[in-house]
Amino acid sequence: MIRGGSSYISSPPAFSNDTKRLLVCTANTVSIFSTSTALQVASLEGHTAAVTSVIVVPGTKVLCYCWTASLDGTIRYWDFSVPELLKTLDVKMPIFSMVIPSILGQPAESNEKPTDVFAYLSIEDKKVQENRPKAMHGQIRKCNLTASRMVGGLILKETPQPEFITVSSSGKFFGIRNKRKLHVWLVPATDSGRSLAKKITLHHSKTLSVLAFHPTERIVAAGDVTGRILVWRGFGNRTFSTGDELVNKEEEHPGVRGNDDADSCSTWHWHSAEVKVLSFSSDGAYLYSGGKEGVLVVWQLDTGKKKFLPRIGSPLLCFTDSPDPTLSSISCADNLIHILEMPSMDILKTISGIKLPHSFPGRYEGLSSGFAYDYTSGLVALRTESYGIQFYSLFDDHGMYEVQVCERNHQPGDEISVVVILVALSQDGSMMSTVEVKLPEEGIGGLVCLKFWALGSENKKFTLSTVIYEPHRDAGISAVAFHPTRHMAVSSSYGGDFKVWVCNDEIQQKGQTLQNSGWACLAVGAYKKKPMTAAAFSLDGSVLAVAAETVITLWDPDKNVLLAVIGETLSPIVTLSFAGKSEYLVSVSRDQKPQLSVWNMSKLSLSWSYRLHIEAVACAVDLLSFAVLALLPESSMCTEPNESMSQGRDGAILLFNVMDPVPVATWSVRKAKGGGLSFLQGNPSFLEENISDGNAPKEFLVYVNGDHEYVLFDPYSNEANEVSTARQKGLVELEETGQVGYASIYGELPEFKRNQTSLVPSVPSERPWETIFSGSSHNLPPLTKLCAAFLESLMEKRTAAVE
């Protein structure tokens, strides 16, 4: 079993003391990346819930120790050079943030007597009663890491929700933002556990979003949701002052609200939206800020003058310093971490995670994720917010490259005017097709564009081959599918037609092979002017199936001849898939009456069906198996009071043999809404390196959930092969339940339908007219038998009532 695809930007990363490694929180684990290659070299595994904090213990370059905190309520101490877990502390409450001020600002080698190490935690107390007015679920607590216990009865602050804690680089101060307030604590110089940290509160008129401390002076900066930055100088001079310090209470405090303890407060404003990033330079001369615009602003602290760095391309989330002043990292909203050279801010390396889901505007708001898979190489193609396609290696768990579909300068925060709605790959991964839609402005100017791409033989990247504007006049495209063995594709349209496209064959010229990869329309088909909602080729390419709303039309793709019509379903069909080399076709309908149907091509009839809401379908290439990702009904979802429904709708993966309506195996999964499924060919080189028992599966089944986390496993094995790699574990809650029937998940089968065409009456019964019309029309008895049965029904004998 291989897991991956987790977010790299859920929590701030941390550099090792030698800056050669970057520790990144990735779901339940901490992934360790090389800063020189941007490749993962190790991982820290052990937490059972999301890791929220990773803190490297300062020291010499040879020391490789760190603390981690997690929502599983544990704090763990690691030697990440091995890696090895050294210590575990269970606080029994989810930890959302942790800082350890006492280990900061200390010399690398000190002969002083070691003292207890204390951490300050932002935890969630689930025992707080919901019916209390203004219930405070968040708490700032103190923990003795040396003695492995919480400091009992000491709660520094209660907040409505757990807040992120920020600590100064010197370890003297830490603070949190709480709506329109900024709470700052002074860490006791000699901490005995019960020592109370002094606190001040600074006020603002808007909700605060982020804060940062100056490395050497009493200066704190905070950003708000409107894009303003506030800089308080001399904070805490009255409250934090010692007896030797003289404070003039009669001085004016320009910009300071009320009786706040600060000498002055200045406001800077450039950002148009919420400030997400604030960080002082290592020498304290500059302040870096960033947000939704994707621009890093460098403010000169003394003068307030600013300069800008080039657009990074996505909203900025986090800025992290390293022990080396010439190296930093910045985390971006598209799941990227850039390693920067300071102060020039040149990008040295990029740690690329899988692109995270994004929303679509207007009529495309409910558009599914629309993954496309390369069966042979194990790549998944995902649409990005910046009008591109990301190719991500599922076996190696890292991004390969991106293809820019639209030549547009994407600027975060701009109104979306173009949407890439479809992406399709050929079975061998050599061809790609994309569909983009330019949204109309005030109902005018909409444009649909179909593009074909060819994979380069040397660089193994896609280049644009053909652009077709308005391929179906002004109608939208519902599906694109490639022929399995030839350079042929089909596009179906809501306007009532489909088109078959072919690519010009290779030509010989002067002894050299030239690739003329232009695409042209070969044929056009339609059926009763109905919208064409889905399309698929059979595995050998001899049959083209196109859904005309609720019926399926079968065509000869070469002659463009209608072969047969089968159906119909309760709702319009949105997906068609041929089940490998078999004679069966799988269709999916949604809307108000969802339906999963399996059709027998030889009998042109419905074999069996379920009323299920299907999110994705995957068919095996060489077997008679197919898998579906089904969304569970609302009534069957887990409704525990402490369970957050934001995790996404629950679902199940059902593995079928096409000839049997009873699932071969089922797996329950999380975040199924917006997920995808596909069978992938086993990567020989990868399997040789990572599976030692020799039982390497020929095909994997990959499940990608709505958050783009994924898991690959062998669906035909009783026990999934655990792969000993540095990949994340526990990213997707995929629980195998074995060979369990459908009833174990959904109850009995009242919705199950099956047309057993082989059981059409051929032996006379006492009441044949009641079953004579069962089955398909081409399997009905001859007319002479129909007449006899019909006449017999008119002369049905009635039994006299006995008084």
C-alpha positions in Angstrom: 0.0 0.0 0.0 1.3 3.4 -1.0 0.0 6.6 0.5 0.7 10.2 -0.5 -0.6 13.5 -1.8 -0.8 15.2 1.6 -0.6 19.0 2.1 2.8 20.6 2.6 1.4 23.8 3.9 -0.9 22.9 6.8 1.8 24.1 9.3 5.0 26.0 9.2 8.1 23.9 8.3 11.5 24.0 10.1 15.1 24.0 9.0 17.7 21.7 10.5 20.6 23.3 12.2 22.9 22.7 9.2 20.1 24.0 6.8 20.6 20.9 4.7 17.2 19.5 5.5 13.7 21.0 5.8 11.1 19.3 8.1 7.6 19.6 6.7 4.3 18.6 8.5 2.5 16.3 6.1 -0.7 14.9 7.7 0.2 12.3 10.3 3.9 12.4 9.6 6.8 14.8 9.3 8.5 14.5 5.9 12.2 15.5 5.7 13.4 17.0 2.4 16.8 17.8 1.2 17.2 21.6 0.6 19.7 20.9 -2.2 17.6 18.5 -4.2 14.0 19.2 -2.9 13.6 15.4 -2.7 12.3 13.6 0.4 15.0 11.7 2.2 13.2 10.4 5.4 10.1 10.8 7.5 9.0 10.7 11.1 6.1 8.3 11.6 4.2 7.6 14.7 1.5 10.2 15.2 -2.1 9.1 14.6 -3.5 12.5 13.7 -2.3 15.6 11.8 1.0 17.0 13.0 0.6 20.7 13.8 4.0 21.8 15.0 7.6 20.8 14.4 10.4 22.5 16.3 14.1 21.8 15.7 16.2 22.0 18.9 18.9 24.6 18.3 22.5 23.6 18.7 25.6 22.7 16.7 25.2 21.5 13.1 25.6 17.8 14.2 22.6 17.9 16.5 19.4 16.6 14.9 16.7 16.6 17.5 13.2 18.0 17.2 9.8 18.1 19.0 6.5 17.5 17.3 2.9 18.1 18.4 -0.2 16.7 16.9 -4.0 16.6 17.1 -3.7 13.1 18.5 -2.8 14.9 21.8 0.8 13.8 22.0 4.2 15.5 22.0 7.1 13.5 20.6 10.8 14.0 20.8 12.9 12.7 17.8 16.3 12.1 16.6 15.6 12.8 12.9 19.1 11.8 11.7 18.2 8.1 12.2 15.2 8.7 12.4 14.2 7.5 15.9 11.5 8.3 18.4 13.0 9.1 21.8 10.2 10.2 24.0 6.4 10.5 23.9 4.2 12.8 26.1 0.4 12.4 26.1 -1.5 15.5 27.1 -4.8 13.9 26.1 -6.1 17.0 24.3 -5.7 18.0 20.6 -2.7 20.3 20.2 -3.1 23.0 17.5 0.1 24.9 18.1 3.2 24.6 20.3 6.2 26.8 21.0 9.2 26.1 23.3 10.7 29.5 24.2 13.3 28.2 26.6 15.4 26.5 23.9 15.6 29.6 21.8 18.3 32.3 22.1 20.6 29.9 24.0 24.3 29.4 23.0 25.0 26.2 21.2 27.2 25.0 24.0 26.5 26.0 27.6 28.1 24.7 30.8 25.2 26.0 32.9 23.1 23.4 34.9 20.3 22.2 32.7 16.8 23.4 33.7 13.4 22.0 32.9 12.1 22.7 29.4 8.6 24.2 29.2 6.4 24.4 26.2 3.3 26.6 25.7 0.5 24.8 23.9 -2.7 25.9 22.1 -5.1 23.1 22.8 -8.8 22.4 22.3 -10.7 21.4 25.4 -13.6 19.3 24.1 -15.1 19.0 27.6 -16.4 22.6 27.4 -20.1 22.4 27.4 -21.7 23.7 24.2 -24.7 25.1 26.0 -22.6 27.6 27.9 -22.8 31.1 26.5 -19.6 32.1 24.7 -18.1 28.7 25.2 -14.3 28.9 25.2 -12.9 25.8 23.5 -9.3 27.1 23.0 -6.8 27.3 25.8 -3.2 28.3 26.2 -1.6 25.8 28.5 1.9 25.2 29.9 3.7 21.8 29.7 6.8 20.6 31.4 8.6 18.6 28.7 11.4 17.5 31.0 9.0 16.0 33.6 6.5 14.8 30.9 3.5 16.5 32.5 1.2 19.4 32.2 1.5 22.3 34.7 -1.7 21.6 36.5 -4.4 24.2 36.9 -2.5 26.8 34.9 -4.5 28.3 32.0 -2.9 31.4 30.5 -5.8 32.3 28.2 -9.1 31.0 27.0 -10.3 31.7 23.4 -13.4 30.7 21.4 -11.2 28.5 19.2 -7.6 27.3 19.4 -5.2 30.0 18.1 -1.8 29.8 16.5 1.1 30.8 18.8 4.0 32.9 17.6 7.3 33.1 19.5 10.1 35.6 19.2 13.5 34.4 17.9 15.0 35.3 21.2 12.5 33.2 23.2 11.6 36.2 25.4 8.0 36.7 24.1 5.2 34.8 22.6 1.7 35.9 21.5 -1.6 35.0 19.9 -4.2 36.9 18.0 -7.7 36.8 19.3 -10.1 38.6 17.0 -9.3 42.3 17.3 -6.8 41.8 20.2 -3.2 40.8 20.3 -2.1 39.1 23.5 1.7 39.1 24.3 3.3 37.3 27.1 6.8 37.8 28.6 8.5 34.4 29.3 9.9 34.3 32.9 13.6 34.5 32.9 13.9 31.7 35.5 10.9 29.4 35.0 10.0 27.1 37.9 6.9 25.8 36.3 4.4 27.8 38.4 5.9 31.1 37.3 3.3 33.2 35.7 4.1 34.9 32.4 3.2 38.6 32.4 0.8 39.6 29.7 -0.3 42.7 27.8 -3.1 43.2 25.3 -3.0 45.4 22.2 -6.2 46.4 20.5 -7.1 47.1 16.9 -10.3 48.0 15.0 -10.2 45.1 12.6 -9.7 41.3 13.0 -6.1 40.4 13.1 -4.7 37.6 11.0 -1.0 37.2 11.7 1.8 38.6 14.0 5.6 38.7 14.1 8.2 39.7 16.7 11.4 41.7 16.0 14.5 39.6 16.6 16.2 42.0 19.1 13.9 45.0 20.0 10.5 45.3 21.6 8.6 45.7 18.3 5.7 43.5 17.3 3.9 43.7 13.9 0.4 42.4 13.1 -1.6 42.1 9.9 -5.4 42.3 9.6 -8.0 41.0 7.2 -8.3 44.3 5.3 -4.6 44.2 4.3 -3.2 46.7 6.8 0.0 46.2 8.8 0.4 47.6 12.3 3.8 48.0 14.0 3.8 48.6 17.7 7.2 49.9 19.1 8.2 49.7 22.7 5.4 47.3 23.7 5.2 46.3 27.3 7.6 49.0 28.6 5.3 49.6 31.6 4.2 46.0 32.3 7.4 44.2 31.5 9.8 46.7 32.9 12.1 45.9 35.8 12.8 48.0 38.8 15.9 49.4 37.2 14.1 50.7 34.2 12.5 54.2 34.2 9.2 54.6 32.4 7.7 58.1 31.6 4.0 57.6 31.8 3.2 61.1 30.7 4.7 60.7 27.2 2.4 60.7 24.3 1.9 57.4 22.5 1.0 58.2 18.8 -1.3 55.7 17.2 -1.8 53.6 20.3 -5.4 52.8 21.1 -6.7 53.5 24.6 -4.4 52.6 27.4 -2.4 49.9 25.5 1.1 49.4 26.7 3.2 50.6 23.7 5.2 53.7 22.9 3.8 54.1 19.4 1.8 52.3 16.6 2.2 53.0 12.9 0.0 51.6 10.1 1.2 50.6 6.7 -1.2 49.6 3.9 -0.5 48.0 0.5 -2.2 44.7 0.5 -5.7 44.6 -0.9 -6.8 41.5 1.0 -5.9 39.6 4.2 -2.3 39.6 5.3 -1.1 36.0 5.6 2.7 36.4 6.0 4.7 38.6 8.3 8.3 38.1 9.2 11.3 40.3 10.2 14.6 39.8 8.6 17.4 38.2 10.7 19.0 41.6 11.3 15.6 43.3 12.0 16.1 46.0 9.4 13.2 44.8 7.1 9.7 43.4 7.5 8.4 40.9 4.9 4.7 40.7 4.2 2.6 38.7 1.8 -1.0 37.6 1.1 -3.5 36.7 -1.6 -1.8 38.8 -4.2 1.2 36.4 -4.4 3.6 39.3 -3.9 6.3 39.5 -1.2 6.6 43.1 0.0 9.8 44.2 1.7 9.3 47.1 4.1 12.2 49.1 5.4 11.4 49.3 9.1 12.8 52.7 9.9 11.3 54.6 6.9 8.3 52.5 5.9 9.5 52.5 2.3 8.8 49.3 0.4 9.9 47.3 -2.6 8.4 44.3 -4.3 9.6 41.0 -5.4 8.2 39.4 -8.6 4.9 37.5 -8.4 5.4 34.0 -7.1 2.2 32.9 -8.7 0.0 31.9 -5.8 -1.1 33.3 -2.4 1.6 33.3 0.2 1.0 31.5 3.5 4.2 31.2 5.6 7.7 32.6 5.7 10.4 30.5 7.6 13.9 31.6 8.5 16.8 29.2 8.8 19.9 29.3 11.0 21.7 30.5 7.9 20.7 34.1 7.2 21.2 33.5 3.5 18.5 30.8 3.3 14.7 30.9 3.9 11.6 29.2 2.7 8.1 30.5 1.7 5.0 28.3 1.6 2.4 29.0 -1.1 -1.3 28.1 -1.3 -0.8 25.8 -4.3 1.0 23.3 -2.1 4.5 24.5 -2.9 7.5 25.4 -0.7 10.1 27.6 -2.3 13.6 27.6 -0.9 14.9 31.1 -1.3 18.4 32.7 -1.3 18.5 35.8 0.8 18.4 38.7 0.5 17.9 38.5 -3.3 14.9 36.2 -2.9 16.0 34.0 -5.8 14.2 30.6 -5.8 16.8 27.9 -5.4 14.6 24.8 -5.2 10.9 24.1 -5.1 9.3 21.3 -3.1 6.2 20.5 -5.2 3.2 18.8 -3.6 0.0 17.7 -5.3 -2.2 20.6 -6.4 -5.0 21.2 -3.9 -8.7 21.4 -4.9 -10.0 24.8 -6.0 -13.4 26.1 -6.6 -15.0 27.0 -10.0 -17.2 30.0 -10.7 -20.7 30.3 -11.8 -22.3 27.4 -13.7 -19.1 25.4 -13.1 -19.3 25.7 -9.3 -20.1 22.0 -8.9 -17.5 20.8 -11.5 -15.8 17.6 -10.3 -12.1 17.3 -9.9 -11.8 15.5 -13.3 -8.6 13.6 -12.8 -6.9 11.9 -15.8 -4.6 9.0 -15.3 -1.6 7.6 -17.3 -2.1 3.9 -16.9 1.5 2.9 -17.8 3.6 5.5 -16.0 1.5 6.0 -12.9 0.9 9.7 -13.4 -2.2 11.7 -12.6 -3.1 14.9 -14.4 -4.9 17.5 -12.3 -6.3 20.9 -13.3 -4.6 23.8 -11.5 -6.0 27.2 -10.6 -3.4 28.9 -12.8 -5.0 27.5 -16.0 -2.6 24.5 -16.2 -2.3 20.8 -15.8 -0.1 19.3 -13.2 1.4 15.8 -13.7 2.0 14.1 -10.4 3.8 10.8 -9.9 1.7 8.6 -7.7 4.5 6.0 -7.2 7.1 8.7 -6.2 4.7 11.1 -4.5 6.1 14.3 -6.0 5.2 16.7 -8.8 6.8 16.0 -12.2 6.0 19.1 -14.3 3.1 21.4 -15.4 1.6 22.2 -18.7 0.3 25.7 -19.2 -3.0 25.3 -21.0 -3.9 29.0 -21.3 -1.2 31.6 -22.0 -2.4 33.9 -19.3 -0.6 35.7 -16.5 -2.5 34.2 -13.5 -2.7 36.6 -10.6 -4.2 35.3 -7.4 -7.3 37.2 -6.4 -8.3 38.2 -10.0 -11.7 37.3 -11.2 -11.7 34.0 -13.0 -12.4 34.4 -16.7 -11.2 31.1 -18.0 -11.9 27.6 -16.7 -10.2 24.4 -17.8 -13.1 22.0 -17.5 -11.8 18.8 -19.0 -8.6 16.8 -19.4 -8.2 13.4 -21.0 -5.2 11.2 -21.6 -4.7 8.3 -24.1 -4.1 4.9 -22.6 -0.4 4.9 -23.4 0.0 8.5 -22.2 1.3 9.8 -25.5 -1.7 12.2 -26.2 -3.7 14.6 -24.2 -6.7 16.7 -24.8 -8.0 19.7 -22.8 -11.1 21.8 -22.9 -11.2 25.3 -21.7 -14.0 27.8 -21.5 -13.8 31.5 -21.6 -16.6 32.8 -19.5 -18.9 35.3 -21.0 -18.9 38.8 -19.7 -22.5 40.0 -19.0 -23.7 37.1 -21.2 -21.5 38.1 -24.2 -18.3 36.6 -25.5 -18.1 33.1 -24.2 -15.8 30.7 -26.1 -15.1 27.0 -25.9 -11.7 25.7 -27.0 -10.6 22.1 -27.6 -6.8 21.5 -27.6 -4.8 18.4 -28.5 -1.3 17.8 -27.1 1.5 15.5 -28.1 4.1 14.0 -25.7 7.7 14.8 -26.7 9.9 11.8 -27.3 13.0 13.3 -25.7 11.9 15.7 -22.9 8.7 13.6 -22.1 6.6 16.7 -21.8 3.4 17.7 -23.7 3.5 20.4 -26.4 0.5 21.9 -28.1 -0.5 20.2 -31.4 -3.9 21.6 -32.5 -6.3 24.3 -31.3 -9.9 24.0 -32.3 -12.2 27.0 -31.4 -15.9 26.3 -31.0 -15.7 22.6 -32.0 -19.4 22.2 -31.5 -20.5 25.7 -32.4 -21.7 27.5 -29.3 -22.4 24.3 -27.3 -20.4 23.0 -24.3 -18.3 19.8 -24.4 -19.4 17.1 -22.1 -16.7 14.5 -22.6 -13.5 13.7 -24.5 -12.2 10.1 -25.0 -9.2 8.6 -26.9 -9.1 5.5 -29.1 -7.1 2.8 -27.2 -4.7 2.0 -30.1 -5.0 4.7 -32.7 -4.6 8.5 -33.0 -8.3 9.0 -32.8 -10.5 10.8 -30.3 -14.2 11.7 -29.8 -15.8 14.7 -28.2 -19.4 14.8 -27.2 -21.5 17.9 -26.9 -24.5 19.2 -25.0 -25.6 20.7 -28.3 -26.7 17.3 -29.6 -23.8 15.9 -31.6 -20.4 14.2 -31.3 -17.4 14.5 -33.4 -14.7 12.0 -34.2 -11.2 13.5 -34.6 -8.1 11.9 -36.2 -4.5 12.9 -36.2 -2.5 12.8 -39.4 -0.2 9.8 -39.7 3.6 10.0 -39.8 5.0 11.0 -43.1 8.4 10.3 -44.6 10.3 13.1 -46.2 13.9 13.0 -47.3 14.6 9.9 -45.2 13.5 11.6 -42.0 10.5 10.9 -39.9 8.5 14.0 -39.4 5.6 14.2 -37.0 2.6 15.9 -38.5 0.4 15.9 -35.4 -2.5 18.1 -36.7 -6.0 16.9 -35.8 -9.0 17.1 -38.0 -12.7 16.2 -37.8 -13.4 12.8 -39.4 -17.1 12.4 -38.7 -20.1 13.9 -37.0 -22.9 12.0 -35.4 -26.2 12.8 -33.6 -29.2 11.0 -32.3 -32.6 12.6 -32.3 -31.1 15.9 -31.4 -30.5 14.8 -27.9 -27.6 16.2 -25.8 -24.6 13.9 -25.9 -23.5 13.6 -22.3 -20.7 10.9 -22.3 -18.5 8.9 -24.6 -16.1 5.9 -24.5 -14.3 3.5 -26.9 -14.2 -0.2 -26.3 -10.9 -1.7 -25.4 -10.2 -2.9 -29.0 -11.6 0.4 -30.4 -14.2 -1.3 -32.6 -17.2 0.2 -30.9 -17.8 3.8 -29.8 -20.5 4.3 -27.1 -22.1 7.7 -26.8 -24.7 8.6 -24.3 -27.7 10.5 -25.6 -29.1 11.7 -22.3 -30.8 8.5 -20.9 -30.0 6.1 -23.8 -26.7 4.7 -25.1 -25.9 4.7 -28.8 -23.3 2.3 -30.2 -21.4 3.4 -33.3 -18.8 2.1 -35.7 -16.1 4.8 -35.3 -14.6 4.2 -38.8 -17.8 4.2 -40.8 -19.8 6.5 -38.5 -22.7 4.0 -38.6 -25.2 3.6 -35.8 -25.1 0.0 -34.7 -27.6 -0.2 -31.9 -29.4 1.8 -29.2 -29.8 0.5 -25.6 -31.3 2.0 -22.5 -32.8 3.8 -20.9 -31.9 5.1 -17.5 -33.7 7.1 -14.9 -31.5 10.2 -15.3 -29.0 11.5 -17.9 -25.9 9.4 -18.2 -22.7 11.3 -17.2 -20.0 8.5 -17.4 -19.5 5.5 -19.8 -16.8 2.9 -19.4 -16.2 -0.4 -21.1 -15.3 -3.2 -18.6 -11.9 -4.3 -20.0 -12.1 -6.8 -22.8 -15.6 -8.0 -21.8 -18.9 -7.5 -23.5 -20.1 -5.2 -20.7 -20.5 -1.5 -20.5 -20.8 0.5 -17.3 -22.8 3.7 -17.1 -23.4 6.2 -14.3 -26.3 8.6 -14.0 -26.7 11.3 -11.3 -29.2 14.1 -10.6 -32.3 13.2 -8.6 -32.3 9.5 -9.5 -28.7 8.3 -9.5 -28.0 4.9 -11.0 -25.1 2.6 -11.6 -25.9 0.3 -14.6 -24.1 -2.6 -16.2 -25.2 -3.3 -19.8 -24.6 -6.5 -21.8 -23.5 -5.6 -25.3 -24.2 -9.0 -26.9 -27.8 -9.0 -25.7 -28.2 -5.2 -25.9 -29.9 -5.2 -22.5 -29.5 -4.2 -18.9 -27.7 -6.8 -16.9 -28.0 -5.3 -13.4 -28.1 -1.9 -11.7 -28.0 -0.1 -8.4 -29.5 3.2 -7.3 -26.2 4.7 -6.0 -24.6 8.1 -6.2 -21.4 7.3 -8.0 -18.5 9.8 -7.9 -16.0 7.8 -10.1 -15.7 4.6 -12.0 -12.5 2.6 -12.9 -12.3 -0.5 -15.1 -9.5 -3.0 -15.1 -7.8 -3.4 -18.5 -7.2 -7.2 -18.6 -9.8 -8.5 -16.1 -13.6 -8.4 -15.8 -13.4 -6.2 -12.8 -14.4 -2.6 -12.2 -14.5 -0.4 -9.1 -16.8 2.5 -8.2 -16.5 5.2 -5.7 -20.0 5.6 -4.1 -21.1 8.4 -1.8 -22.9 7.2 1.3 -26.5 8.4 1.9 -26.9 11.3 4.4 -28.6 9.0 6.8 -25.7 6.5 7.0 -23.0 9.1 7.7 -21.3 9.2 11.1 -23.0 11.8 13.3 -20.9 11.7 16.4 -21.1 15.0 18.3 -17.3 15.5 18.3 -16.8 14.6 14.7 -16.2 17.5 12.3 -18.3 17.2 9.1 -15.8 19.4 7.3 -13.7 16.3 6.6 -15.9 15.6 3.7 -18.7 13.3 2.8 -18.0 9.6 3.6 -18.1 7.0 0.8 -17.1 3.5 -0.1 -15.1 1.8 -2.9 -17.0 -1.2 -4.3 -15.1 -3.8 -6.4 -17.4 -5.8 -8.8 -17.1 -8.6 -11.3 -19.2 -7.3 -14.2 -21.3 -10.5 -14.3 -22.2 -10.4 -10.6 -24.1 -7.6 -8.8 -22.7 -8.7 -5.4 -19.4 -6.7 -4.6 -16.2 -8.8 -4.5 -14.8 -6.4 -1.9 -15.6 -3.1 -0.2 -13.5 -0.4 1.5 -14.9 2.5 3.5 -13.2 5.9 2.7 -13.2 9.5 3.8 -13.7 12.6 1.7 -15.2 10.8 -1.2 -16.9 13.9 -2.6 -14.7 15.1 -5.5 -12.6 12.0 -5.4 -11.4 9.7 -8.2 -10.5 6.1 -9.0 -8.3 4.4 -11.5 -6.5 1.1 -12.2 -2.7 1.6 -12.9 -0.1 -0.8 -14.2 2.5 -1.8 -11.7 5.7 0.1 -12.1 8.4 -2.6 -12.5 11.4 -0.6 -11.2 9.5 0.7 -8.3 8.1 -2.7 -7.3 11.6 -4.3 -7.4 12.9 -1.7 -5.0 10.0 -1.6 -2.5 8.3 -5.0 -2.5 10.6 -7.7 -1.2 8.3 -10.7 -1.1 8.1 -11.0 -4.9 4.3 -10.9 -4.9 4.1 -7.7 -6.9 0.6 -6.9 -8.2 0.2 -6.4 -12.0 -2.4 -3.7 -11.4 -2.9 -1.2 -8.6 -6.1 0.6 -7.7 -5.6 4.2 -6.8 -8.1 6.3 -4.8 -7.7 10.0 -4.7 -9.9 11.8 -2.2 -11.5 15.2 -2.4 -8.4 16.8 -0.8 -6.2 15.1 -3.4 -4.7 12.7 -0.8 -4.3 9.3 -2.4 -3.6 5.6 -1.7 -2.5 2.8 -4.1 -3.2 -0.8 -3.2 -3.7 -4.2 -4.6 -7.5 -4.7 -4.7 -7.3 -8.5 -5.3 -5.1 -9.2 -2.2 -6.5 -10.1 1.2 -3.8 -8.0 2.8 -2.5 -4.9 1.1 1.2 -4.9 0.5 2.8 -2.4 2.8 5.6 -0.6 0.9 8.6 0.4 3.0 9.2 3.9 1.5 9.5 7.3 3.0 5.9 8.1 2.0 3.2 9.3 4.4 1.0 6.9 6.3 -2.5 7.6 7.5 -3.3 10.3 5.0 -6.5 8.7 3.8 -8.7 6.7 6.2 -9.0 3.7 3.9 -10.3 0.8 5.9 -10.5 -2.6 4.3 -13.5 -4.6 5.3 -12.7 -7.7 3.2 -15.3 -9.6 1.2 -18.3 -8.0 2.7 -21.6 -7.8 0.9 -23.4 -4.6 -0.1 -25.9 -5.1 2.7 -23.2 -4.6 5.3 -22.9 -0.9 4.2 -26.3 0.0 2.9 -28.6 -2.6 4.5 -30.8 -4.9 2.3 -31.1 -4.4 -1.4 -34.6 -3.0 -2.1 -33.3 -0.9 -4.9 -31.5 -3.7 -6.7 -32.8 -4.5 -10.2 -31.8 -7.2 -12.5 -33.1 -8.1 -15.9 -32.4 -11.8 -16.4 -32.9 -11.9 -20.1 -32.0 -15.6 -20.2 -35.1 -16.4 -18.2 -37.6 -15.2 -20.8 -40.5 -17.6 -20.6 -40.1 -20.5 -23.0 -42.2 -23.1 -21.2 -45.9 -22.5 -21.0 -47.2 -21.5 -17.6 -50.7 -21.3 -16.2 -50.7 -17.5 -16.6 -48.2 -16.8 -19.4 -49.7 -13.3 -20.3 -48.3 -11.9 -17.0 -44.6 -12.6 -18.0 -44.7 -12.8 -21.7 -43.4 -9.3 -22.2 -40.5 -9.7 -19.8 -36.9 -9.2 -21.1 -35.6 -7.4 -24.2 -37.6 -6.9 -27.4 -35.3 -9.0 -29.5 -35.8 -12.0 -27.2 -39.6 -12.1 -27.3 -41.4 -15.3 -28.5 -42.8 -15.5 -32.0 -46.0 -13.7 -33.0 -48.0 -17.0 -33.1 -47.2 -17.6 -29.5 -48.0 -14.0 -28.6 -51.4 -14.2 -30.2 -52.3 -17.4 -28.4 -51.3 -16.1 -25.1 -53.1 -12.8 -25.6 -56.4 -14.6 -26.6 -56.0 -16.9 -23.6 -55.7 -13.8 -21.3 -59.1 -12.6 -22.6 -60.7 -15.9 -21.8 -59.2 -16.3 -18.3 -61.2 -18.6 -16.2 -62.7 -17.2 -13.0 -63.2 -19.4 -10.0 -66.7 -19.2 -8.6 -66.9 -17.9 -5.1 -68.0 -20.6 -2.6 -70.6 -19.4 -0.2 
